Amino acid sequence: MNDVTGLASVLKELKEFRKYSEQAFTDFKNELNDVKAKMAELEVNVKDVKQDVEDVRGQQEIQRQDIDVIQEELVCTTERIKLCEDSVEKLERYSRRENLLLYGIPENRDDNAAACKDAVLDLFSEIMPENVWSKRDIVRAHRVGAKQSSAQRPIIVRLHHHDDKLAVLEKRIALKEKGIGVANDLTYNQRRQLRELREQGQRGYFKNGQLVIEETPTTPATYVDAGKQKPSPRSSPEAGRRAGPREADISV
């Protein structure tokens, strides 16, 4: 009797264990299915991410190509701007070809254009009595800059004939003896180049539109053209200052 009771108890436990195992297996299958579903969803997400990465790479390549095109256009635009600036510079230099700047002419309270022209004519007639000067030889003459009580403003003169300008430049020494300075009417870019030279402790002038850096005890004179330098045929600064006005524009 006891054996039958014990066997029945074992059988009951086996049935409960089977039921528990079946439930556990069912739960495991459900969890496994959930994992599979999540893995499938993750795989889809990974594919989406990969596609997004490919799309980004494609956009980056398009942007890189666009940047290359923009850079090429920028280079071309920069070159065109440089050509335009060079053309404007040449035109401005040519427009100033007949101009002179005179320094040291006394300034009166009522110095207008007519008074400036008369003062210039008197000066030219005095230093070049062999020439017959008239108002027709001077296109215009006027003071430069705002009037100041403590300084004499220079007079800019535009001559009708370029040969007259050269003749005046040949009288630099005679003008200097009278306390009058004479110089070409340089463009802003030319003045900037000379100013930068002075800041570096160098001296220079323009010859036929080209910057010439005067020699020093340790450095030969050089022509400067678009960043390139070549030896100047001048042997010394004095030789440049002896050069006639047709050869040297201005020395500073």
Secondary structure, 3 states (H helix, E strand, C coil): CHHHHHHHHHHHHHHHHHHHHHHHHHHHHHHHHHHHHHHHHHHHHHHHHHHHHHHHHHHHHHHHHHHHHHHHHHHHHHHHHHHHHHHHHHHHHHHCCCEEEEECCCCCCCCCHHHHHHHHHHHHHHHCCCCCCCHHHEEEEEECCCCCCCCCCCEEEEECCHHHHHHHHCCHHHHHHCCCEEEECCCHHHHHHHHHHHHCCCCEEEECCEEEECCCCCCCCEEEECCEEEECCCCCHHHHHHCCCCCCCEEC
